[in-house]
Amino acid sequence: MKQTADTAQERNALMEKIQMVDFALVELTLYLDTHPQDSQAIQQFNQLAMESRDLKGAYEKRFGPLRQFGGSFSGYPWNWDNAPWPWQL
Amino acid sequence: MYTPIKCYQPYYGPNDPCPPIGIKCYQTPPNLYLGFQAPNMQQFPIQEALYRGTLWPVLYDPYPTPMKKGGK
């Protein structure tokens, strides 16, 4: 897949959004471990979880699978090992 | 209010063979002073939280380096 400059930039922007949502999810998870009754935080957590799933779906449709072992659908040919890897972005 | 960094001057004895250390500083992050985190506290916007390193401004700590001479 030819990597033009704008798709690379777009890809980074989308990956950054995913990282932001995932970071907030990690923070909320740690918070909810000690505050199980906080319904407002749980509601925010579920909202972000949906958002994260949608963002990852959009990313995978355009740039290939992010997660393995069934976490994402595979393109044809088997392309989850193509560079750049998600953590290299 | 707490300070994120604290420094002190170690005693320098007259018979001390080594040169004086000067000032030694150590970090005191906000979680030391927070105790049990209250629910529904003010949060950073999601975009900013990633670059601040925390979701809650109360816990934000840039880990300042000691400005003064010496220090750890």
Backbone of each chain as nested JSON, in Angstrom:
{
  "chains": [
    {"id": "A", "residues": [
      {"number": 1, "name": "MET", "atoms": {"N": [0.871, -1.163, 0.0], "CA": [0.0, 0.0, 0.0], "C": [0.92, 1.229, 0.0]}},
      {"number": 2, "name": "LYS", "atoms": {"N": [0.827, 2.022, -1.027], "CA": [1.74, 3.173, -1.107], "C": [1.372, 4.142, 0.018]}},
      {"number": 3, "name": "GLN", "atoms": {"N": [2.395, 4.574, 0.749], "CA": [2.143, 5.416, 1.916], "C": [2.374, 6.857, 1.5]}},
      {"number": 4, "name": "THR", "atoms": {"N": [1.321, 7.554, 1.048], "CA": [1.545, 8.963, 0.695], "C": [1.615, 9.781, 1.988]}},
      {"number": 5, "name": "ALA", "atoms": {"N": [2.088, 11.02, 1.862], "CA": [2.302, 11.828, 3.068], "C": [0.977, 12.039, 3.783]}},
      {"number": 6, "name": "ASP", "atoms": {"N": [-0.102, 12.324, 3.008], "CA": [-1.32, 12.699, 3.755], "C": [-1.917, 11.489, 4.453]}},
      {"number": 7, "name": "THR", "atoms": {"N": [-1.805, 10.262, 3.829], "CA": [-2.379, 9.137, 4.573], "C": [-1.563, 8.893, 5.847]}},
      {"number": 8, "name": "ALA", "atoms": {"N": [-0.229, 9.103, 5.762], "CA": [0.598, 8.89, 6.962], "C": [0.149, 9.868, 8.036]}},
      {"number": 9, "name": "GLN", "atoms": {"N": [-0.085, 11.131, 7.587], "CA": [-0.463, 12.127, 8.583], "C": [-1.824, 11.775, 9.156]}},
      {"number": 10, "name": "GLU", "atoms": {"N": [-2.727, 11.345, 8.279], "CA": [-4.077, 10.991, 8.716], "C": [-4.011, 9.809, 9.668]}},
      {"number": 11, "name": "ARG", "atoms": {"N": [-3.139, 8.861, 9.312], "CA": [-3.014, 7.652, 10.121], "C": [-2.523, 8.011, 11.517]}},
      {"number": 12, "name": "ASN", "atoms": {"N": [-1.538, 8.911, 11.576], "CA": [-1.023, 9.311, 12.887], "C": [-2.107, 10.012, 13.691]}},
      {"number": 13, "name": "ALA", "atoms": {"N": [-2.889, 10.849, 13.007], "CA": [-3.927, 11.589, 13.738], "C": [-4.938, 10.607, 14.324]}},
      {"number": 14, "name": "LEU", "atoms": {"N": [-5.317, 9.61, 13.524], "CA": [-6.307, 8.636, 14.001], "C": [-5.722, 7.797, 15.134]}},
      {"number": 15, "name": "MET", "atoms": {"N": [-4.426, 7.44, 14.978], "CA": [-3.794, 6.646, 16.03], "C": [-3.702, 7.456, 17.315]}},
      {"number": 16, "name": "GLU", "atoms": {"N": [-3.466, 8.773, 17.159], "CA": [-3.352, 9.613, 18.36], "C": [-4.695, 9.652, 19.077]}},
      {"number": 17, "name": "LYS", "atoms": {"N": [-5.778, 9.747, 18.302], "CA": [-7.109, 9.766, 18.932], "C": [-7.331, 8.468, 19.708]}},
      {"number": 18, "name": "ILE", "atoms": {"N": [-6.922, 7.348, 19.072], "CA": [-7.097, 6.057, 19.745], "C": [-6.298, 6.031, 21.04]}},
      {"number": 19, "name": "GLN", "atoms": {"N": [-5.078, 6.569, 20.981], "CA": [-4.241, 6.548, 22.185], "C": [-4.863, 7.399, 23.289]}},
      {"number": 20, "name": "MET", "atoms": {"N": [-5.468, 8.52, 22.901], "CA": [-6.075, 9.398, 23.914], "C": [-7.199, 8.671, 24.614]}},
      {"number": 21, "name": "VAL", "atoms": {"N": [-8.071, 8.042, 23.814], "CA": [-9.225, 7.365, 24.413], "C": [-8.741, 6.2, 25.263]}},
      {"number": 22, "name": "ASP", "atoms": {"N": [-7.748, 5.461, 24.771], "CA": [-7.279, 4.309, 25.543], "C": [-6.622, 4.747, 26.836]}},
      {"number": 23, "name": "PHE", "atoms": {"N": [-5.908, 5.883, 26.809], "CA": [-5.279, 6.342, 28.045], "C": [-6.346, 6.684, 29.074]}},
      {"number": 24, "name": "ALA", "atoms": {"N": [-7.398, 7.37, 28.618], "CA": [-8.465, 7.72, 29.557], "C": [-9.101, 6.444, 30.104]}},
      {"number": 25, "name": "LEU", "atoms": {"N": [-9.22, 5.423, 29.235], "CA": [-9.816, 4.172, 29.709], "C": [-8.941, 3.525, 30.775]}},
      {"number": 26, "name": "VAL", "atoms": {"N": [-7.626, 3.574, 30.582], "CA": [-6.737, 2.983, 31.588], "C": [-6.911, 3.722, 32.907]}},
      {"number": 27, "name": "GLU", "atoms": {"N": [-6.937, 5.051, 32.83], "CA": [-7.079, 5.842, 34.059], "C": [-8.38, 5.502, 34.762]}},
      {"number": 28, "name": "LEU", "atoms": {"N": [-9.455, 5.409, 33.976], "CA": [-10.756, 5.132, 34.593], "C": [-10.788, 3.729, 35.174]}},
      {"number": 29, "name": "THR", "atoms": {"N": [-10.114, 2.785, 34.496], "CA": [-10.094, 1.425, 35.033], "C": [-9.446, 1.41, 36.409]}},
      {"number": 30, "name": "LEU", "atoms": {"N": [-8.287, 2.075, 36.505], "CA": [-7.582, 2.099, 37.794], "C": [-8.439, 2.804, 38.84]}},
      {"number": 31, "name": "TYR", "atoms": {"N": [-9.125, 3.865, 38.411], "CA": [-9.956, 4.604, 39.365], "C": [-11.106, 3.73, 39.837]}},
      {"number": 32, "name": "LEU", "atoms": {"N": [-11.747, 3.026, 38.879], "CA": [-12.924, 2.236, 39.228], "C": [-12.564, 1.024, 40.06]}},
      {"number": 33, "name": "ASP", "atoms": {"N": [-11.279, 0.592, 39.987], "CA": [-10.882, -0.532, 40.847], "C": [-11.092, -0.178, 42.307]}},
      {"number": 34, "name": "THR", "atoms": {"N": [-10.895, 1.098, 42.632], "CA": [-11.007, 1.477, 44.051], "C": [-12.325, 2.188, 44.327]}},
      {"number": 35, "name": "HIS", "atoms": {"N": [-13.092, 2.491, 43.244], "CA": [-14.364, 3.185, 43.486], "C": [-15.467, 2.449, 42.745]}},
      {"number": 36, "name": "PRO", "atoms": {"N": [-15.812, 1.22, 43.174], "CA": [-16.783, 0.455, 42.376], "C": [-18.173, 1.076, 42.323]}},
      {"number": 37, "name": "GLN", "atoms": {"N": [-18.487, 1.958, 43.278], "CA": [-19.884, 2.452, 43.3], "C": [-20.056, 3.723, 42.47]}},
      {"number": 38, "name": "ASP", "atoms": {"N": [-18.974, 4.226, 41.87], "CA": [-19.067, 5.537, 41.214], "C": [-19.778, 5.381, 39.869]}},
      {"number": 39, "name": "SER", "atoms": {"N": [-21.081, 5.594, 39.844], "CA": [-21.856, 5.304, 38.621], "C": [-21.491, 6.274, 37.518]}},
      {"number": 40, "name": "GLN", "atoms": {"N": [-21.186, 7.51, 37.884], "CA": [-20.89, 8.504, 36.845], "C": [-19.622, 8.089, 36.104]}},
      {"number": 41, "name": "ALA", "atoms": {"N": [-18.633, 7.591, 36.835], "CA": [-17.377, 7.173, 36.185], "C": [-17.616, 5.933, 35.34]}},
      {"number": 42, "name": "ILE", "atoms": {"N": [-18.496, 5.062, 35.798], "CA": [-18.783, 3.836, 35.021], "C": [-19.458, 4.212, 33.718]}},
      {"number": 43, "name": "GLN", "atoms": {"N": [-20.353, 5.193, 33.807], "CA": [-21.049, 5.616, 32.588], "C": [-20.051, 6.217, 31.613]}},
      {"number": 44, "name": "GLN", "atoms": {"N": [-19.109, 7.009, 32.132], "CA": [-18.082, 7.595, 31.266], "C": [-17.21, 6.496, 30.678]}},
      {"number": 45, "name": "PHE", "atoms": {"N": [-16.921, 5.482, 31.501], "CA": [-16.079, 4.375, 31.032], "C": [-16.749, 3.657, 29.867]}},
      {"number": 46, "name": "ASN", "atoms": {"N": [-18.039, 3.368, 30.008], "CA": [-18.73, 2.648, 28.928], "C": [-18.795, 3.483, 27.666]}},
      {"number": 47, "name": "GLN", "atoms": {"N": [-19.006, 4.782, 27.873], "CA": [-19.055, 5.672, 26.707], "C": [-17.721, 5.629, 25.965]}},
      {"number": 48, "name": "LEU", "atoms": {"N": [-16.626, 5.747, 26.722], "CA": [-15.296, 5.747, 26.1], "C": [-14.989, 4.388, 25.487]}},
      {"number": 49, "name": "ALA", "atoms": {"N": [-15.474, 3.327, 26.112], "CA": [-15.201, 1.99, 25.564], "C": [-15.839, 1.867, 24.187]}},
      {"number": 50, "name": "MET", "atoms": {"N": [-17.077, 2.378, 24.057], "CA": [-17.724, 2.326, 22.737], "C": [-16.932, 3.167, 21.749]}},
      {"number": 51, "name": "GLU", "atoms": {"N": [-16.532, 4.364, 22.201], "CA": [-15.812, 5.256, 21.306], "C": [-14.51, 4.594, 20.85]}},
      {"number": 52, "name": "SER", "atoms": {"N": [-13.828, 3.946, 21.8], "CA": [-12.561, 3.307, 21.448], "C": [-12.79, 2.205, 20.422]}},
      {"number": 53, "name": "ARG", "atoms": {"N": [-13.884, 1.437, 20.608], "CA": [-14.145, 0.347, 19.657], "C": [-14.431, 0.912, 18.276]}},
      {"number": 54, "name": "ASP", "atoms": {"N": [-15.197, 2.009, 18.235], "CA": [-15.517, 2.588, 16.913], "C": [-14.251, 3.112, 16.234]}},
      {"number": 55, "name": "LEU", "atoms": {"N": [-13.409, 3.806, 17.03], "CA": [-12.19, 4.368, 16.445], "C": [-11.302, 3.254, 15.897]}},
      {"number": 56, "name": "LYS", "atoms": {"N": [-11.2, 2.175, 16.69], "CA": [-10.329, 1.086, 16.219], "C": [-10.924, 0.443, 14.978]}},
      {"number": 57, "name": "GLY", "atoms": {"N": [-12.262, 0.341, 14.938], "CA": [-12.886, -0.222, 13.745], "C": [-12.56, 0.62, 12.533]}},
      {"number": 58, "name": "ALA", "atoms": {"N": [-12.666, 1.934, 12.699], "CA": [-12.379, 2.832, 11.568], "C": [-10.917, 2.685, 11.159]}},
      {"number": 59, "name": "TYR", "atoms": {"N": [-10.025, 2.617, 12.14], "CA": [-8.597, 2.509, 11.818], "C": [-8.328, 1.212, 11.07]}},
      {"number": 60, "name": "GLU", "atoms": {"N": [-8.951, 0.144, 11.545], "CA": [-8.638, -1.161, 10.937], "C": [-9.198, -1.248, 9.535]}},
      {"number": 61, "name": "LYS", "atoms": {"N": [-10.34, -0.557, 9.298], "CA": [-10.885, -0.618, 7.939], "C": [-9.898, 0.013, 6.966]}},
      {"number": 62, "name": "ARG", "atoms": {"N": [-9.227, 1.06, 7.426], "CA": [-8.38, 1.804, 6.483], "C": [-6.941, 1.328, 6.5]}},
      {"number": 63, "name": "PHE", "atoms": {"N": [-6.407, 0.975, 7.659], "CA": [-4.946, 0.78, 7.713], "C": [-4.553, -0.629, 8.1]}},
      {"number": 64, "name": "GLY", "atoms": {"N": [-5.514, -1.544, 8.221], "CA": [-5.105, -2.901, 8.541], "C": [-5.3, -3.212, 10.011]}},
      {"number": 65, "name": "PRO", "atoms": {"N": [-5.172, -4.485, 10.35], "CA": [-5.528, -4.921, 11.702], "C": [-4.621, -4.322, 12.767]}},
      {"number": 66, "name": "LEU", "atoms": {"N": [-5.208, -4.069, 13.93], "CA": [-4.453, -3.533, 15.066], "C": [-4.153, -4.641, 16.058]}},
      {"number": 67, "name": "ARG", "atoms": {"N": [-5.15, -5.493, 16.303], "CA": [-4.966, -6.529, 17.323], "C": [-4.957, -7.879, 16.628]}},
      {"number": 68, "name": "GLN", "atoms": {"N": [-4.382, -8.883, 17.321], "CA": [-4.248, -10.194, 16.686], "C": [-5.064, -11.209, 17.497]}},
      {"number": 69, "name": "PHE", "atoms": {"N": [-4.948, -12.437, 17.076], "CA": [-5.638, -13.554, 17.729], "C": [-7.132, -13.307, 17.777]}},
      {"number": 70, "name": "GLY", "atoms": {"N": [-7.645, -12.77, 16.632], "CA": [-9.081, -12.605, 16.552], "C": [-9.534, -11.243, 17.015]}},
      {"number": 71, "name": "GLY", "atoms": {"N": [-8.568, -10.412, 17.48], "CA": [-8.978, -9.084, 17.914], "C": [-9.435, -8.237, 16.747]}},
      {"number": 72, "name": "SER", "atoms": {"N": [-8.812, -8.491, 15.566], "CA": [-9.258, -7.725, 14.383], "C": [-9.421, -8.699, 13.236]}},
      {"number": 73, "name": "PHE", "atoms": {"N": [-10.229, -8.27, 12.261], "CA": [-10.389, -9.105, 11.067], "C": [-9.14, -8.968, 10.21]}},
      {"number": 74, "name": "SER", "atoms": {"N": [-8.855, -10.031, 9.423], "CA": [-7.641, -9.947, 8.61], "C": [-8.001, -9.497, 7.207]}},
      {"number": 75, "name": "GLY", "atoms": {"N": [-7.07, -8.739, 6.616], "CA": [-7.261, -8.367, 5.214], "C": [-6.731, -9.496, 4.349]}},
      {"number": 76, "name": "TYR", "atoms": {"N": [-6.785, -9.279, 3.03], "CA": [-6.203, -10.3, 2.162], "C": [-5.069, -9.653, 1.392]}},
      {"number": 77, "name": "PRO", "atoms": {"N": [-3.841, -10.15, 1.248], "CA": [-3.321, -11.317, 1.988], "C": [-3.087, -10.989, 3.456]}},
      {"number": 78, "name": "TRP", "atoms": {"N": [-2.639, -11.984, 4.172], "CA": [-2.417, -11.886, 5.623], "C": [-1.509, -10.701, 5.879]}},
      {"number": 79, "name": "ASN", "atoms": {"N": [-2.053, -9.61, 6.428], "CA": [-1.245, -8.396, 6.402], "C": [-1.01, -7.79, 7.773]}},
      {"number": 80, "name": "TRP", "atoms": {"N": [-1.25, -8.563, 8.833], "CA": [-1.108, -7.88, 10.115], "C": [0.359, -7.671, 10.456]}},
      {"number": 81, "name": "ASP", "atoms": {"N": [1.281, -8.342, 9.741], "CA": [2.685, -8.158, 10.127], "C": [3.376, -7.107, 9.261]}},
      {"number": 82, "name": "ASN", "atoms": {"N": [2.602, -6.344, 8.43], "CA": [3.288, -5.32, 7.635], "C": [3.703, -4.17, 8.531]}},
      {"number": 83, "name": "ALA", "atoms": {"N": [4.848, -3.546, 8.154], "CA": [5.246, -2.331, 8.882], "C": [4.326, -1.213, 8.434]}},
      {"number": 84, "name": "PRO", "atoms": {"N": [4.157, -0.044, 9.125], "CA": [4.656, 0.127, 10.476], "C": [3.739, -0.561, 11.486]}},
      {"number": 85, "name": "TRP", "atoms": {"N": [4.338, -1.064, 12.538], "CA": [3.534, -1.669, 13.601], "C": [2.841, -0.559, 14.383]}},
      {"number": 86, "name": "PRO", "atoms": {"N": [1.686, -0.875, 15.009], "CA": [0.941, 0.175, 15.719], "C": [1.797, 0.922, 16.729]}},
      {"number": 87, "name": "TRP", "atoms": {"N": [2.723, 0.242, 17.397], "CA": [3.472, 0.954, 18.44], "C": [4.61, 1.769, 17.855]}},
      {"number": 88, "name": "GLN", "atoms": {"N": [4.826, 1.593, 16.506], "CA": [5.894, 2.404, 15.925], "C": [5.363, 3.759, 15.483]}},
      {"number": 89, "name": "LEU", "atoms": {"N": [4.059, 3.942, 15.547], "CA": [3.524, 5.214, 15.057], "C": [3.73, 6.331, 16.058]}}
    ]},
    {"id": "B", "residues": [
      {"number": 1, "name": "MET", "atoms": {"N": [-1.131, 24.381, 51.254], "CA": [-0.995, 23.708, 49.959], "C": [0.372, 22.998, 49.96]}},
      {"number": 2, "name": "TYR", "atoms": {"N": [0.498, 21.932, 49.208], "CA": [1.751, 21.165, 49.261], "C": [2.682, 21.662, 48.147]}},
      {"number": 3, "name": "THR", "atoms": {"N": [3.952, 21.313, 48.263], "CA": [4.893, 21.654, 47.177], "C": [5.311, 20.337, 46.512]}},
      {"number": 4, "name": "PRO", "atoms": {"N": [5.413, 20.275, 45.191], "CA": [5.758, 19.024, 44.514], "C": [7.202, 18.603, 44.736]}},
      {"number": 5, "name": "ILE", "atoms": {"N": [8.04, 19.514, 45.257], "CA": [9.443, 19.134, 45.46], "C": [9.916, 19.772, 46.766]}},
      {"number": 6, "name": "LYS", "atoms": {"N": [10.734, 19.038, 47.517], "CA": [11.247, 19.601, 48.768], "C": [12.752, 19.409, 48.809]}},
      {"number": 7, "name": "CYS", "atoms": {"N": [13.47, 20.396, 49.371], "CA": [14.929, 20.311, 49.394], "C": [15.422, 20.57, 50.809]}},
      {"number": 8, "name": "TYR", "atoms": {"N": [16.616, 20.095, 51.102], "CA": [17.193, 20.362, 52.424], "C": [18.711, 20.431, 52.269]}},
      {"number": 9, "name": "GLN", "atoms": {"N": [19.331, 20.991, 53.292], "CA": [20.78, 21.184, 53.26], "C": [21.413, 20.157, 54.194]}},
      {"number": 10, "name": "PRO", "atoms": {"N": [22.088, 19.118, 53.705], "CA": [22.713, 18.159, 54.634], "C": [23.805, 18.844, 55.457]}},
      {"number": 11, "name": "TYR", "atoms": {"N": [23.966, 18.358, 56.686], "CA": [24.971, 18.948, 57.576], "C": [26.355, 18.64, 57.024]}},
      {"number": 12, "name": "TYR", "atoms": {"N": [27.243, 19.628, 57.004], "CA": [28.604, 19.387, 56.527], "C": [29.55, 19.563, 57.702]}},
      {"number": 13, "name": "GLY", "atoms": {"N": [30.106, 18.42, 58.206], "CA": [30.928, 18.479, 59.399], "C": [32.317, 19.002, 59.086]}},
      {"number": 14, "name": "PRO", "atoms": {"N": [33.003, 19.563, 60.086], "CA": [34.366, 20.082, 59.858], "C": [35.331, 18.968, 59.481]}},
      {"number": 15, "name": "ASN", "atoms": {"N": [35.085, 17.713, 59.979], "CA": [36.04, 16.636, 59.674], "C": [35.601, 15.839, 58.467]}},
      {"number": 16, "name": "ASP", "atoms": {"N": [34.677, 16.383, 57.69], "CA": [34.149, 15.607, 56.574], "C": [35.166, 15.606, 55.433]}},
      {"number": 17, "name": "PRO", "atoms": {"N": [35.739, 14.453, 55.052], "CA": [36.772, 14.445, 54.005], "C": [36.208, 14.831, 52.643]}},
      {"number": 18, "name": "CYS", "atoms": {"N": [34.92, 14.567, 52.428], "CA": [34.398, 14.804, 51.07], "C": [33.944, 16.255, 50.958]}},
      {"number": 19, "name": "PRO", "atoms": {"N": [33.835, 16.743, 49.722], "CA": [33.34, 18.126, 49.536], "C": [31.867, 18.202, 49.937]}},
      {"number": 20, "name": "PRO", "atoms": {"N": [31.363, 19.383, 50.321], "CA": [29.95, 19.499, 50.741], "C": [29.021, 19.125, 49.597]}},
      {"number": 21, "name": "ILE", "atoms": {"N": [27.863, 18.487, 49.969], "CA": [26.928, 17.988, 48.952], "C": [26.108, 19.148, 48.377]}},
      {"number": 22, "name": "GLY", "atoms": {"N": [25.92, 20.198, 49.205], "CA": [25.062, 21.295, 48.72], "C": [23.633, 20.979, 49.114]}},
      {"number": 23, "name": "ILE", "atoms": {"N": [22.738, 21.107, 48.196], "CA": [21.316, 20.939, 48.555], "C": [20.823, 19.619, 47.964]}},
      {"number": 24, "name": "LYS", "atoms": {"N": [20.1, 18.847, 48.768], "CA": [19.508, 17.621, 48.253], "C": [18.005, 17.82, 48.158]}},
      {"number": 25, "name": "CYS", "atoms": {"N": [17.388, 17.386, 47.006], "CA": [15.941, 17.587, 46.84], "C": [15.267, 16.256, 46.584]}},
      {"number": 26, "name": "TYR", "atoms": {"N": [13.99, 16.153, 46.921], "CA": [13.227, 14.928, 46.616], "C": [11.82, 15.335, 46.199]}},
      {"number": 27, "name": "GLN", "atoms": {"N": [11.233, 14.452, 45.375], "CA": [9.908, 14.757, 44.809], "C": [8.827, 14.378, 45.813]}},
      {"number": 28, "name": "THR", "atoms": {"N": [7.783, 15.217, 45.917], "CA": [6.638, 14.837, 46.756], "C": [5.39, 14.977, 45.877]}},
      {"number": 29, "name": "PRO", "atoms": {"N": [5.052, 13.927, 45.109], "CA": [3.919, 14.023, 44.185], "C": [2.591, 14.211, 44.915]}},
      {"number": 30, "name": "PRO", "atoms": {"N": [1.571, 14.717, 44.221], "CA": [0.305, 15.049, 44.883], "C": [-0.396, 13.853, 45.514]}},
      {"number": 31, "name": "ASN", "atoms": {"N": [-0.114, 12.628, 45.007], "CA": [-0.886, 11.526, 45.572], "C": [-0.543, 11.275, 47.038]}},
      {"number": 32, "name": "LEU", "atoms": {"N": [0.592, 11.825, 47.472], "CA": [0.93, 11.668, 48.904], "C": [-0.067, 12.433, 49.766]}},
      {"number": 33, "name": "TYR", "atoms": {"N": [-0.574, 13.525, 49.205], "CA": [-1.402, 14.413, 50.031], "C": [-2.884, 14.198, 49.777]}},
      {"number": 34, "name": "LEU", "atoms": {"N": [-3.198, 13.309, 48.817], "CA": [-4.593, 13.214, 48.399], "C": [-5.384, 12.279, 49.304]}},
      {"number": 35, "name": "GLY", "atoms": {"N": [-4.743, 11.224, 49.788], "CA": [-5.521, 10.252, 50.553], "C": [-6.461, 9.54, 49.611]}},
      {"number": 36, "name": "PHE", "atoms": {"N": [-7.669, 9.174, 50.089], "CA": [-8.588, 8.432, 49.235], "C": [-9.203, 9.406, 48.239]}},
      {"number": 37, "name": "GLN", "atoms": {"N": [-9.136, 9.062, 46.966], "CA": [-9.557, 9.996, 45.913], "C": [-11.07, 10.179, 45.958]}},
      {"number": 38, "name": "ALA", "atoms": {"N": [-11.515, 11.436, 45.991], "CA": [-12.952, 11.709, 46.068], "C": [-13.568, 11.415, 44.704]}},
      {"number": 39, "name": "PRO", "atoms": {"N": [-14.834, 10.95, 44.668], "CA": [-15.485, 10.737, 43.383], "C": [-15.828, 12.051, 42.698]}},
      {"number": 40, "name": "ASN", "atoms": {"N": [-16.099, 11.937, 41.375], "CA": [-16.566, 13.088, 40.579], "C": [-15.671, 14.298, 40.729]}},
      {"number": 41, "name": "MET", "atoms": {"N": [-14.375, 14.05, 40.636], "CA": [-13.499, 15.218, 40.699], "C": [-13.332, 15.782, 39.299]}},
      {"number": 42, "name": "GLN", "atoms": {"N": [-12.871, 17.01, 39.236], "CA": [-12.723, 17.687, 37.941], "C": [-11.701, 16.922, 37.097]}},
      {"number": 43, "name": "GLN", "atoms": {"N": [-11.973, 16.824, 35.758], "CA": [-11.072, 16.037, 34.909], "C": [-10.504, 16.903, 33.792]}},
      {"number": 44, "name": "PHE", "atoms": {"N": [-9.347, 16.495, 33.282], "CA": [-8.812, 17.132, 32.068], "C": [-9.677, 16.69, 30.889]}},
      {"number": 45, "name": "PRO", "atoms": {"N": [-9.765, 17.478, 29.82], "CA": [-10.369, 16.965, 28.586], "C": [-9.529, 15.803, 28.063]}},
      {"number": 46, "name": "ILE", "atoms": {"N": [-10.166, 14.845, 27.41], "CA": [-9.488, 13.595, 27.014], "C": [-8.232, 13.885, 26.205]}},
      {"number": 47, "name": "GLN", "atoms": {"N": [-8.307, 14.87, 25.292], "CA": [-7.128, 15.13, 24.446], "C": [-5.945, 15.52, 25.324]}},
      {"number": 48, "name": "GLU", "atoms": {"N": [-6.239, 16.339, 26.331], "CA": [-5.136, 16.882, 27.13], "C": [-4.642, 15.84, 28.118]}},
      {"number": 49, "name": "ALA", "atoms": {"N": [-5.52, 14.937, 28.534], "CA": [-5.145, 14.0, 29.602], "C": [-3.95, 13.163, 29.17]}},
      {"number": 50, "name": "LEU", "atoms": {"N": [-3.933, 12.789, 27.872], "CA": [-2.837, 11.922, 27.419], "C": [-1.505, 12.62, 27.611]}},
      {"number": 51, "name": "TYR", "atoms": {"N": [-1.467, 13.927, 27.326], "CA": [-0.175, 14.625, 27.4], "C": [0.121, 15.116, 28.806]}},
      {"number": 52, "name": "ARG", "atoms": {"N": [-0.89, 15.14, 29.647], "CA": [-0.631, 15.538, 31.038], "C": [-0.198, 14.322, 31.843]}},
      {"number": 53, "name": "GLY", "atoms": {"N": [-0.54, 13.139, 31.396], "CA": [-0.121, 11.95, 32.117], "C": [-1.115, 11.534, 33.182]}},
      {"number": 54, "name": "THR", "atoms": {"N": [-2.237, 12.29, 33.305], "CA": [-3.257, 11.859, 34.268], "C": [-4.593, 12.458, 33.863]}},
      {"number": 55, "name": "LEU", "atoms": {"N": [-5.675, 11.856, 34.327], "CA": [-6.997, 12.331, 33.954], "C": [-7.455, 13.455, 34.895]}},
      {"number": 56, "name": "TRP", "atoms": {"N": [-6.85, 13.545, 36.098], "CA": [-7.325, 14.485, 37.095], "C": [-6.283, 15.585, 37.362]}},
      {"number": 57, "name": "PRO", "atoms": {"N": [-6.637, 16.848, 37.175], "CA": [-5.665, 17.932, 37.421], "C": [-5.075, 17.881, 38.819]}},
      {"number": 58, "name": "VAL", "atoms": {"N": [-5.86, 17.366, 39.789], "CA": [-5.345, 17.311, 41.168], "C": [-4.073, 16.472, 41.211]}},
      {"number": 59, "name": "LEU", "atoms": {"N": [-4.014, 15.417, 40.386], "CA": [-2.869, 14.506, 40.463], "C": [-1.755, 14.895, 39.509]}},
      {"number": 60, "name": "TYR", "atoms": {"N": [-1.952, 15.998, 38.799], "CA": [-0.939, 16.36, 37.785], "C": [0.342, 16.815, 38.465]}},
      {"number": 61, "name": "ASP", "atoms": {"N": [1.484, 16.234, 38.019], "CA": [2.753, 16.651, 38.625], "C": [3.835, 16.625, 37.551]}},
      {"number": 62, "name": "PRO", "atoms": {"N": [4.367, 17.748, 37.159], "CA": [5.408, 17.776, 36.117], "C": [6.763, 17.331, 36.623]}},
      {"number": 63, "name": "TYR", "atoms": {"N": [6.862, 16.888, 37.916], "CA": [8.157, 16.48, 38.484], "C": [9.22, 17.54, 38.245]}},
      {"number": 64, "name": "PRO", "atoms": {"N": [9.079, 18.708, 38.862], "CA": [10.037, 19.797, 38.623], "C": [11.448, 19.383, 39.024]}},
      {"number": 65, "name": "THR", "atoms": {"N": [12.432, 19.848, 38.267], "CA": [13.823, 19.588, 38.675], "C": [14.218, 20.693, 39.657]}},
      {"number": 66, "name": "PRO", "atoms": {"N": [15.113, 20.359, 40.589], "CA": [15.526, 21.428, 41.518], "C": [16.248, 22.542, 40.77]}},
      {"number": 67, "name": "MET", "atoms": {"N": [15.719, 23.772, 40.898], "CA": [16.32, 24.888, 40.136], "C": [17.591, 25.339, 40.828]}},
      {"number": 68, "name": "LYS", "atoms": {"N": [17.604, 25.16, 42.146], "CA": [18.712, 25.775, 42.902], "C": [19.996, 24.999, 42.622]}},
      {"number": 69, "name": "LYS", "atoms": {"N": [21.133, 25.496, 43.109], "CA": [22.442, 24.857, 42.888], "C": [22.387, 23.434, 43.407]}},
      {"number": 70, "name": "GLY", "atoms": {"N": [23.083, 22.488, 42.715], "CA": [23.198, 21.127, 43.266], "C": [21.856, 20.439, 43.234]}},
      {"number": 71, "name": "GLY", "atoms": {"N": [21.558, 19.674, 44.261], "CA": [20.313, 18.891, 44.274], "C": [20.566, 17.558, 43.596]}},
      {"number": 72, "name": "LYS", "atoms": {"N": [19.609, 16.613, 43.865], "CA": [19.843, 15.244, 43.348], "C": [19.854, 15.232, 41.854]}}
    ]}
  ]
}
